[in-house]
């Protein structure tokens, strides 16, 4: 993190959360896996609280024109596959 204010805020909140976690562990017997999950959840939630959730904007892979071409090709293939004779297949491939 480059922003020192956010870094300090993160450290304080994480320290408080980990103290709560430590107090919780003193009262019960926990497995290593449950402890690891709780620590991961604590760190993740603290990051989201301090930094906020970052939204990713992804471009669409296919344009409407591309989808139309894909559908057109599927229709031609279906027509070709449903042809019974070689002459019909040649005609459907040419058209």
Protein Blocks (a to p, Z undefined) as FASTA:
>chain_A
ZZlklmmmmmmmmmmmmmmmmmmmmmpccdfklmmmmmmmmmmmmmmmmnopaddddddf
bdfklmmmmmmmmmmmmmmmmpmbfklmmmmmmZZ
